[in-house]
Amino acid sequence: DWHHVALCKTGSHYGVYRDGVQVNYTYDTHEDAFSGILLIGAYIGGAYFDGHMDEIRITQNNYFEASPNAEFADAITVPTR
């Protein structure tokens, strides 16, 4: 099965969405600066994602107009094309 998965950040609020429905949330006020390698589909402990990924995109803006919250009450519109 194919699924649309998105991690969206708004201010200090982070939400994970699966097929448009918010499934996870966290709040973090730290100003992190990342300088390491970005791994997608790999786990530092040695386990890897067993499946296929397509059209991975990293953007700077709130493309889905997400508003993540602790009640998991948010939703986003999944692109159809």
C-alpha positions as CSV (number, residue, x, y, z in Angstrom):
1,D,0.0,0.0,0.0
2,W,1.1,3.5,-0.8
3,H,0.8,6.3,1.8
4,H,1.4,10.0,1.9
5,V,3.6,10.9,4.9
6,A,4.5,14.4,5.9
7,L,6.3,16.0,8.8
8,C,5.2,19.6,9.2
9,K,6.6,22.3,11.6
10,T,4.8,25.4,12.6
11,G,6.7,27.6,15.0
12,S,7.7,25.1,17.8
13,H,4.9,22.6,16.9
14,Y,5.7,19.5,14.9
15,G,3.1,17.1,13.5
16,V,3.4,13.9,11.5
17,Y,0.6,13.2,9.0
18,R,-0.3,9.9,7.3
19,D,-2.7,10.2,4.3
20,G,-3.7,13.7,5.5
21,V,-4.5,12.7,9.2
22,Q,-2.3,13.9,12.0
23,V,-0.9,10.8,13.8
24,N,1.8,12.3,16.0
25,Y,2.8,15.6,17.7
26,T,5.7,17.1,19.6
27,Y,6.6,20.6,20.9
28,D,10.2,21.8,20.9
29,T,11.5,25.3,21.5
30,H,15.2,24.6,21.0
31,E,17.0,26.3,18.2
32,D,18.9,23.4,16.7
33,A,21.6,23.7,14.1
34,F,22.2,20.5,12.2
35,S,25.6,19.9,10.6
36,G,25.6,16.1,10.1
37,I,24.5,13.9,7.2
38,L,20.8,13.6,6.5
39,L,19.7,10.0,6.5
40,I,16.3,9.1,5.0
41,G,15.2,5.5,5.4
42,A,18.1,4.6,7.6
43,Y,18.5,4.1,11.3
44,I,21.9,4.8,12.9
45,G,21.5,1.6,14.9
46,G,21.7,-0.4,11.7
47,A,18.0,-1.1,10.8
48,Y,16.8,0.2,7.4
49,F,13.4,1.1,6.0
50,D,12.1,-2.0,4.1
51,G,10.0,-0.6,1.3
52,H,10.0,2.0,-1.4
53,M,10.0,5.8,-1.2
54,D,9.1,8.2,-4.0
55,E,9.1,11.9,-4.5
56,I,10.8,12.9,-1.3
57,R,10.6,16.7,-0.9
58,I,12.0,19.0,1.8
59,T,10.6,22.6,1.7
60,Q,11.1,25.7,3.9
61,N,7.5,26.8,3.9
62,N,4.2,25.4,5.4
63,Y,3.2,23.8,2.1
64,F,0.1,22.0,3.5
65,E,-1.0,24.9,5.8
66,A,-0.6,22.5,8.7
67,S,-1.5,23.4,12.3
68,P,-0.2,20.5,14.4
69,N,-1.6,20.2,17.9
70,A,-1.5,17.8,20.9
71,E,-5.0,16.6,20.4
72,F,-4.2,15.2,16.9
73,A,-7.1,17.3,15.6
74,D,-5.4,18.7,12.5
75,A,-5.5,17.4,8.9
76,I,-3.9,18.4,5.7
77,T,-4.9,18.0,2.1
78,V,-2.9,15.3,0.3
79,P,-1.9,16.3,-3.2
80,T,-3.6,14.3,-5.9
81,R,-0.9,14.9,-8.6
